[in-house]
Amino acid sequence: MYLVKSVVECEEVKNVFGEVGGRVCFRPASLNPPVSSIIWKHRNSIGPVVKAIEWDEDGFNTPNQIFKGITTLDKETGQITITDLNFEHSGLYTIDVNSKEQEQRFNLKVLAALPKPEIKIEKIEINPNAVYLMCEYSETIIWKNSAGETLKGSPQRELLKVEKQGNPEVFYTCTLKNAVRESTSDPVYERDLFEGKHHLLKSLECQISFYVKVVLRCSIARKSRCLLHMHAQECSEREHQ
């Protein structure tokens, strides 16, 4: 949840942001006792004013269907809590205390849930030592590298050009940010972006590991005889090439 305060026509309005499926809570700055009743009202851009939740000497009541089962009220502080948010909960909220509407108001905007971003890779044919990373989303995009540095992408921030650093462990991430929270992609490592010495070394390491295992096994069962057999087989293969 995120709060932004503004003033409209001498009435204090707090902008509140929530996310679909998430939770928000807000309350008046203070309640002056004695308090005998509290009513939270909701008005969206097209519908009438409805009661979200109310409390009085008869107990709590949630008269409107869209708030049933997901809305609670703290009668001591006046705080309203709404869970399992959806878009229809967006709108203006006002509070009546002892049948008198208070000046403080809350404007709730429910945002779509942030996805986990996925980085796409586009090779640059004329430059094998650079690639484009793409993070195609409408939210604010933040690029970072493994050193924690924020990187500058394209003007729309969807595209980031990265150049080969010579370190296969260097990685890059894309983070989406809205008024509620952030969501970060899995890292993309340099070793997966460029073909080069790192891949050759890995291949060589695998080959060496294989031959070491062969030699060790052969040494257990008559090492010299096995090596002669391998040599003869290798020579035969070369003759047929």
C-alpha positions in Angstrom: 0.0 0.0 0.0 1.2 3.5 -0.8 -0.1 6.9 0.4 0.1 10.3 -1.2 -1.4 13.3 0.4 -3.1 16.1 -1.5 -5.6 18.9 -0.8 -8.8 19.4 -2.8 -11.2 22.2 -2.1 -9.9 22.6 1.5 -10.5 18.9 2.2 -7.6 16.6 3.0 -7.4 13.8 0.5 -4.9 10.9 0.7 -4.2 8.9 -2.4 -3.9 5.3 -1.6 -2.6 2.6 -4.0 -3.3 -1.1 -3.8 -2.8 -4.1 -6.1 -5.3 -6.7 -7.3 -5.4 -9.5 -4.8 -3.6 -7.3 -2.2 -4.6 -5.5 1.0 -5.0 -1.9 2.0 -5.9 -0.1 5.2 -6.3 3.5 6.1 -7.8 5.5 9.0 -8.6 9.0 10.2 -5.9 10.9 11.9 -7.8 10.7 15.2 -11.2 9.9 16.8 -12.6 12.2 19.5 -14.5 10.2 22.1 -17.1 9.3 22.8 -17.7 7.5 19.5 -21.0 5.8 19.1 -21.0 5.1 15.4 -18.6 4.8 12.4 -19.6 4.5 8.8 -17.1 4.2 5.9 -18.7 5.1 2.5 -17.4 4.4 -1.0 -18.0 6.2 -4.3 -16.5 5.2 -7.6 -16.4 7.3 -10.8 -19.7 6.0 -12.2 -21.8 4.6 -9.3 -23.7 5.9 -6.3 -22.3 6.3 -2.8 -22.5 3.0 -0.9 -21.7 1.9 2.6 -18.6 -0.2 2.8 -18.8 -1.0 6.5 -20.4 0.4 9.6 -20.4 0.0 13.3 -22.8 1.2 16.0 -24.3 -0.1 19.3 -25.9 -3.0 17.3 -22.5 -4.2 16.1 -20.8 -4.4 12.7 -22.4 -4.5 9.3 -21.2 -4.8 5.7 -24.2 -3.9 3.6 -22.6 -3.8 0.2 -21.8 -7.1 -1.6 -18.4 -6.1 -3.0 -17.1 -5.5 0.6 -18.6 -8.6 2.3 -16.1 -11.0 3.8 -13.1 -8.9 2.9 -13.6 -5.7 4.9 -13.0 -5.1 8.6 -13.3 -2.0 10.9 -11.4 -1.2 14.1 -13.9 0.8 16.2 -11.1 2.1 18.4 -9.1 3.8 15.7 -11.6 4.0 12.8 -9.2 2.0 10.6 -10.8 0.2 7.6 -9.0 -2.8 6.1 -9.9 -4.3 2.7 -8.3 -7.6 1.5 -8.5 -9.4 -1.8 -8.7 -6.1 -3.7 -10.1 -5.8 -7.2 -10.6 -2.9 -9.6 -14.2 -2.1 -8.4 -12.8 -1.1 -5.0 -11.1 1.9 -6.5 -12.8 5.2 -5.7 -13.3 7.8 -3.0 -13.7 6.8 0.6 -15.2 9.0 3.4 -15.8 8.4 7.0 -18.8 9.4 9.2 -18.2 9.5 12.9 -21.3 9.9 15.1 -23.3 10.6 12.0 -21.0 13.5 11.0 -18.8 13.3 7.8 -15.2 14.0 8.5 -13.0 16.2 6.3 -10.4 13.6 5.7 -10.9 11.5 2.5 -9.1 8.7 0.9 -8.8 8.1 -2.9 -8.0 4.4 -3.5 -6.6 3.3 -6.9 -6.3 -0.5 -7.4 -3.6 -1.4 -9.8 -3.1 -4.6 -11.8 -0.8 -7.1 -10.2 2.8 -6.8 -11.2 4.0 -9.8 -13.3 7.5 -11.3 -12.8 9.3 -9.7 -15.8 11.2 -11.9 -18.4 14.2 -10.6 -20.2 14.4 -11.2 -24.0 17.7 -11.3 -25.8 18.4 -9.9 -29.3 21.8 -10.5 -31.0 23.5 -7.7 -32.9 24.8 -9.2 -36.1 27.4 -6.5 -36.8 28.8 -6.6 -33.3 29.2 -10.0 -31.7 30.5 -8.4 -28.5 27.2 -6.7 -27.7 23.5 -7.6 -27.4 20.2 -5.9 -26.7 18.2 -6.9 -23.6 14.5 -6.3 -23.8 12.0 -5.9 -21.0 8.7 -5.1 -22.7 6.3 -3.8 -20.0 4.2 -0.7 -19.4 5.4 -0.1 -15.8 8.5 1.8 -14.8 11.5 -0.4 -15.7 14.8 -0.4 -13.7 17.9 -2.2 -15.2 20.7 -3.3 -12.9 23.9 -5.3 -13.1 25.5 -7.7 -10.7 27.4 -4.9 -9.0 24.0 -3.3 -8.0 24.5 -0.4 -10.4 21.4 1.1 -12.1 21.9 1.1 -15.9 20.4 3.6 -18.4 18.3 1.9 -21.1 16.5 3.4 -24.1 14.3 6.5 -23.6 11.3 4.1 -22.9 13.7 2.0 -20.8 12.5 -1.2 -22.5 15.8 -1.8 -24.3 19.3 -2.1 -22.8 22.5 -2.5 -24.8 25.2 -4.5 -23.0 28.7 -5.1 -24.1 30.9 -8.1 -23.3 32.9 -7.6 -20.1 34.9 -10.8 -20.2 33.5 -12.1 -16.9 30.9 -14.9 -17.3 29.6 -14.3 -13.8 28.4 -10.7 -14.6 24.6 -10.6 -14.8 21.7 -8.2 -15.5 18.2 -7.9 -14.1 15.0 -6.0 -15.1 12.8 -4.7 -12.3 9.2 -3.5 -12.7 8.0 -0.8 -10.3 4.6 0.7 -9.6 3.2 2.7 -6.7 2.8 -0.5 -4.6 5.8 -2.7 -5.0 8.6 -4.0 -7.3 9.1 -7.3 -9.2 12.4 -8.4 -10.5 13.3 -10.9 -13.2 15.7 -13.8 -13.0 19.3 -12.8 -13.7 20.7 -13.1 -17.2 24.4 -14.0 -17.1 27.1 -12.9 -19.6 28.0 -16.6 -20.1 24.6 -17.1 -21.7 24.8 -14.0 -23.8 28.1 -14.5 -25.7 29.9 -17.3 -27.5 33.6 -17.1 -26.7 36.5 -18.4 -24.6 34.3 -19.4 -21.7 32.4 -21.9 -23.8 35.7 -23.3 -25.3 37.2 -23.7 -21.8 34.1 -25.5 -20.6 34.3 -27.9 -23.6 38.0 -28.5 -22.9 37.3 -29.2 -19.2 34.7 -31.8 -20.1 37.0 -33.5 -22.5 39.9 -33.6 -20.0 37.5 -34.9 -17.3 36.4 -37.7 -19.6 39.9 -38.9 -20.5 41.0 -38.8 -16.9 38.1 -41.0 -15.9 39.0 -43.4 -18.8 42.6 -43.6 -17.7 41.7 -44.3 -14.1 39.3 -47.0 -15.0 41.9 -48.6 -17.3 44.6 -48.5 -14.7 42.4 -50.6 -12.4 42.1 -53.3 -15.1 45.5 -53.7 -16.7 46.4 -50.2 -17.5 49.0 -50.9 -20.2 46.8 -53.3 -22.1 43.9 -50.8 -22.1 46.0 -47.9 -23.3 47.4 -50.0 -26.2 43.8 -50.9 -27.2 42.8 -47.2 -27.1 45.8 -46.2 -29.2 45.1 -48.8 -31.8 41.5 -47.8 -32.0 42.4 -44.1 -32.3 44.8 -44.9 -35.2 42.1 -46.9 -37.0 39.7 -44.0 -36.7 42.3 -41.6 -38.1 42.9 -43.9 -41.1 39.2 -43.8 -42.0 38.9 -40.0 -41.7 
